[in-house]
Amino acid sequence: MSCSARRDLLRSWQDRSLDLFGGALLWHTRAVDARTITRTGARKKTAKGGTPHLFLVLQCDQPLRGGMRFDLAGASTVGIGRAEKLVCEADGRELRIGVPDPRMSSRHLRLERVLDGWVAEDQNSKNGTHVDGTSIRRVTLDDGALLEAGHTFFIFRHAVASAPESEATLIPSFAADLEKAALVAKSRLSILLQGETGTGKEVLAAHLHRVSGRPGPFVPVNCGALPATLVESELFGYRKGAFTGALEDRPGLVRSSDGGTLLLDEIGDLPLPAQAALLRVLQEEEVTPLSSTRAHKVDLRVIAATHRDLPVLAKEGKFRADLLARLSGFVARLPPLRERREDLGLLTAAILRKAGFETSLSVEAARALFSYAWPGNVRELEKSLQSAAVLSRGETIELEHLPDSVYTVNEPPDAPLAADEQKRKDELAAMLREHAGNVTQVARALGKARQQVQRWLRRYGLDPLSFRR
């Protein structure tokens, strides 16, 4: 669909139904979604097989709006400026994006395709344009560059493969994985979910159970929380008198999920003897309780989840390779939050909406959200935003309302730096003086990615603008 044809669908942008539960994103469609806007015409693919994309990630004044993505295939220039409502218009090879941001100039920022990539140029805007936290006039855009115009944040990507739209993510590759997982959910094929703690593996598993249509219950089991001596009895059940304390028959968690879905969370922590017993259950589709001679047939559908590298564990003899093969009917990876900054606006909107807050964010607070690595992933983001919204008393979330771990990431360190850190800071300061505060030139001189240099500048409290001549 062309950009102009999609423009009429933008009214549904605010009508998406996004919720958070347990620190991760759930998705379901309530209205036609126009979050992806694609240029028609010749598609200039990059060497990586994708096309350049611009992601509208967050509007500080209206964070509940979430985000959008714009496919720049066929476009030579992109003009960004203030408008009464969100609009996207194509005029030949020029794409014009209007954002209802009162702090944005009507002609604020211009992106231009050049021989070796894209450049961003401020259009003499009133409040200026920032790229990766630095005020710019004209700069070459690195992959993943964070652009700030007014109180609106964008992320630029050099090459993104096309993919179906999703209510859960703006990232096409992740959206494609989610669509495949939803298709697989309707079969009895085992699914293995991989991802760091806090990325939402259990919530995704619960969603896959709902869309599977299976009439039985969803039974989540944290394998890492089961005592080693009780794993098999908890999973497979037992007869009365099987051991001290066995005062009645218990069906076990496997039989309890009959006709539904059994989630084996943290499957990598399952002891080897229990792995062997589980493999038999999966192969025979029947389970024998402890101290019983009678096997019970089960209509079993298993989803396994782990933050550990199961192939490595299998090579080390700590996880059965045959069980891994049985569980890996379909494998999906949930990326950590630091790899999906494009979704930060979607997640922020869902978290605030769930908590019942209609608030806004200051630019400084938004910059901190994008700068922080989020080791606790979506779960940590949820707790951070909920506490910040409470501390702000429903008003604008400022930098000081965020937890110290997030707040201090942009502050100069108080403690003395180690010798190697001080050496790096001094080298950076010298390079900034030599290149008059031009971060891009400093990155090239150091042979480092511009984003890495920006992280160092934040860590050491160096302001490139103070080195301008």
SVG drawing of the C-alpha trace seen along z (x, -y; Angstrom):
<svg xmlns="http://www.w3.org/2000/svg" viewBox="-11 -29 58 81">
<polyline fill="none" stroke="black" stroke-width="0.4" points="0.0,0.0 1.3,-3.4 2.2,-6.1 -0.7,-8.3 -3.2,-5.4 -2.1,-4.5 -2.5,-8.0 -6.2,-7.5 -5.5,-4.6 -3.4,-6.6 -6.5,-7.3 -6.2,-3.7 -2.7,-4.3 -4.0,-5.2 -6.5,-2.4 -4.1,0.5 -4.6,2.8 -1.3,3.4 -1.0,4.7 1.8,5.8 1.6,8.7 4.5,10.0 6.9,7.5 6.5,8.5 4.4,7.5 1.2,9.2 -0.4,8.4 -3.8,8.7 -5.3,6.7 -8.3,4.5 -8.1,2.2 -6.3,2.0 -2.7,1.0 -0.9,-1.6 2.3,-1.5 4.4,-0.5 4.4,-3.0 6.0,-1.8 7.1,-3.8 6.0,-2.3 8.3,-2.3 11.7,-0.9 13.2,0.7 16.9,0.1 18.1,3.0 21.4,2.8 24.1,5.4 22.5,6.9 19.3,7.5 17.2,5.0 16.0,1.4 16.6,-1.7 14.0,-2.4 13.2,-5.2 11.4,-4.4 9.4,-7.0 10.0,-5.6 8.7,-8.0 6.9,-11.3 7.7,-12.6 4.5,-14.7 2.3,-11.8 4.1,-8.6 0.9,-6.5 1.0,-6.7 3.7,-4.2 5.7,-4.2 5.7,-3.7 8.1,-2.5 8.7,-4.0 10.2,-2.1 12.5,-4.5 12.9,-2.2 12.8,-4.4 13.0,-7.7 15.9,-10.1 15.0,-12.6 12.9,-12.6 11.6,-15.9 10.4,-15.9 8.5,-18.7 5.6,-19.8 2.1,-19.1 -1.4,-19.2 -1.6,-15.4 0.7,-12.5 0.9,-12.5 3.1,-10.8 3.1,-12.2 5.1,-11.1 6.0,-13.6 8.1,-11.7 11.2,-10.5 10.6,-12.8 8.9,-11.6 7.4,-14.1 6.6,-13.1 4.6,-15.5 4.5,-15.0 2.1,-16.8 5.0,-18.0 4.7,-21.7 8.5,-21.9 9.3,-20.8 9.7,-23.4 7.5,-23.1 10.7,-22.3 12.9,-20.8 15.0,-18.0 16.0,-16.6 17.4,-13.1 19.2,-12.7 20.4,-9.6 24.1,-9.9 26.5,-7.6 27.6,-5.7 24.5,-6.0 22.3,-8.7 23.0,-12.1 20.8,-14.1 20.7,-17.9 19.1,-20.4 16.9,-22.8 17.7,-25.9 15.1,-24.6 14.3,-26.7 15.2,-24.0 17.9,-22.2 18.4,-18.5 20.4,-16.0 21.9,-12.7 23.0,-10.3 22.7,-13.1 24.8,-15.6 23.5,-18.7 24.2,-18.6 24.0,-20.7 24.8,-17.9 26.1,-14.4 26.3,-11.0 24.0,-8.6 25.3,-5.4 23.1,-2.3 21.0,-2.6 21.5,-6.4 19.1,-8.0 17.6,-11.3 15.9,-13.9 13.7,-16.6 11.7,-18.7 10.4,-16.1 10.2,-13.3 12.8,-10.5 13.6,-8.5 15.9,-5.6 17.5,-5.1 18.5,-1.7 20.6,-1.2 19.1,2.2 15.9,3.8 14.2,6.8 10.5,6.5 8.2,8.5 4.5,8.6 3.2,6.1 2.9,7.1 1.2,5.6 4.2,6.6 7.1,5.0 8.3,2.5 11.3,4.8 10.5,6.7 12.8,9.7 11.2,10.1 7.7,9.6 8.4,12.4 9.5,14.8 6.3,14.0 4.1,14.7 5.9,18.0 5.5,18.9 1.7,18.1 1.4,20.5 3.3,23.2 1.2,22.7 -1.8,24.3 0.1,27.5 1.5,30.0 5.1,29.1 7.3,28.4 8.5,24.9 11.8,23.7 11.9,20.1 15.3,18.6 16.0,15.3 17.5,13.5 15.7,13.2 12.9,10.6 12.3,10.7 8.8,12.3 9.2,15.9 6.4,17.1 4.1,14.4 4.8,15.4 4.2,19.0 0.8,18.1 -0.1,16.2 0.8,19.1 -1.4,21.4 -4.3,19.0 -4.0,18.9 -3.4,22.6 -7.0,23.4 -6.2,26.3 -9.0,26.7 -6.9,27.8 -5.1,25.6 -1.8,23.7 0.5,25.1 3.8,23.2 6.6,25.0 9.8,23.3 12.2,26.2 14.9,24.3 12.6,23.8 11.9,27.6 14.0,29.3 16.2,31.9 14.8,34.7 11.2,33.8 11.5,33.0 10.1,36.3 7.3,36.6 6.2,33.1 6.3,33.6 5.0,37.1 2.9,37.5 3.0,40.3 0.8,42.9 -0.1,42.6 2.7,44.1 5.4,43.7 7.5,41.9 7.4,40.3 4.8,37.6 2.9,39.0 -0.5,39.1 -2.6,39.1 -2.4,39.8 -1.1,36.8 -1.4,36.6 1.6,34.4 2.1,31.4 2.4,33.3 -1.0,35.0 -2.5,31.7 -1.7,30.1 -3.5,32.9 -5.1,31.4 -3.4,28.0 0.1,26.7 2.9,27.5 5.5,24.7 8.9,26.0 10.5,22.8 14.3,22.8 14.5,26.3 18.3,26.0 18.2,26.4 16.4,29.8 18.6,32.6 19.8,35.3 17.7,38.1 14.6,36.0 15.6,35.2 15.7,38.9 12.3,39.5 10.8,36.5 12.2,37.7 10.3,41.0 7.1,39.2 7.5,37.1 8.3,40.1 5.5,42.4 3.0,39.7 2.3,41.4 3.3,40.9 3.8,43.4 3.5,41.9 6.0,42.9 5.2,46.3 2.6,47.0 2.6,49.8 0.0,48.1 0.9,45.7 -1.5,42.8 -1.9,41.5 -1.6,37.7 -2.4,35.3 0.8,33.3 2.0,30.1 5.3,28.8 6.8,25.3 10.3,25.1 12.0,21.9 15.5,21.0 18.1,18.3 20.9,20.8 22.7,22.1 21.3,25.6 23.6,26.7 26.6,25.8 25.2,27.6 24.6,30.6 28.2,30.6 29.4,30.5 27.2,33.4 25.0,31.3 21.9,31.6 20.7,34.5 21.1,33.9 18.2,36.2 15.9,34.2 17.1,31.0 16.3,32.4 12.8,33.3 12.1,29.9 13.5,27.9 10.6,28.4 10.5,24.6 13.0,22.3 12.3,18.6 14.6,16.1 13.3,13.1 15.8,10.3 16.9,8.4 15.6,4.8 19.0,3.3 18.7,4.9 15.1,3.6 15.3,-0.1 12.9,-0.6 10.2,1.0 10.9,-1.2 8.0,-3.5 5.6,-0.6 6.6,0.9 6.5,-2.5 3.0,-3.1 1.8,0.4 3.4,0.0 1.9,-3.4 -1.5,-2.4 -1.6,0.8 -0.7,-1.3 -3.4,-3.8 -1.0,-6.8 -1.5,-9.5 1.8,-11.2 4.6,-12.6 8.4,-12.3 11.0,-15.0 13.6,-14.9 16.3,-14.2 14.4,-11.2 13.7,-9.8 17.4,-10.1 18.2,-8.1 15.8,-5.4 17.5,-5.1 21.0,-5.2 20.5,-2.6 21.4,1.1 18.4,2.6 20.1,5.8 16.7,6.8 15.0,6.2 11.3,5.5 10.6,6.5 13.1,3.9 11.7,1.2 8.2,1.9 9.3,1.5 11.3,-1.6 8.5,-3.4 5.9,-2.4 7.9,-3.8 8.8,-7.0 5.2,-7.6 4.3,-7.3 7.1,-9.6 6.1,-12.2 2.6,-12.2 1.1,-11.8 3.0,-14.9 5.9,-14.8 8.4,-12.1 11.8,-13.8 15.3,-12.3 15.4,-12.3 12.2,-10.2 14.0,-7.2 15.9,-4.7 19.5,-5.5 20.7,-2.7 19.0,-4.5 19.4,-8.0 23.2,-8.0 24.0,-6.5 24.1,-10.1 25.9,-11.6 29.7,-12.0 31.1,-9.4 31.9,-10.7 34.5,-8.0 38.1,-8.4 38.6,-6.6 40.9,-3.6 44.1,-4.3 43.0,-2.8 39.7,-4.6 41.4,-7.9 43.7,-7.3 40.7,-6.7 39.0,-9.9 42.1,-12.0 42.5,-10.5 38.9,-11.3 39.2,-14.9 42.3,-15.4 40.6,-14.0 37.5,-16.2 39.8,-19.3 41.6,-18.2 38.3,-17.7 36.4,-20.6 33.9,-18.4 32.9,-16.5 32.0,-13.1 31.9,-11.4 35.4,-12.5 36.6,-11.4 35.0,-7.9 36.7,-7.6 40.1,-8.7 39.8,-6.1 38.5,-3.4 35.4,-2.9 31.7,-3.0 30.1,-6.4 27.7,-4.8 30.6,-3.4 32.2,-6.9 28.9,-8.3 28.7,-5.8 32.2,-6.7 31.3,-10.4 28.3,-9.8 30.3,-7.6 33.0,-10.2 30.7,-13.2 32.3,-14.8 30.2,-17.3 31.3,-17.6 29.7,-21.0 32.2,-22.4 35.0,-21.6 33.4,-23.5 35.5,-26.4"/>
</svg>
